[in-house]
């Protein structure tokens, strides 16, 4: 049995997952550049990631519709 999600939930699920992946990858990369593979790296990274994700998700939910509206000015609509 596979779980199916109603398409209306994609408006928040897609940004939730993408913001998690992006904030996790970027925070990991930045912390590695700053401290290297130091002891406690995973703990430090998870803490930074959680704070980054708390900011990234609401920011995407606010900015995404604005970016979409802006870009639609330059998209040719099919006839």
Secondary structure, 3 states (H helix, E strand, C coil): CCCCCCHHHHHHHHHHHHHHHHHHHHHHHHHHHHHCCCCCHHHHHHHHHHHHHHHHHHHHHHHHHHHHHHHHCCCCCCC
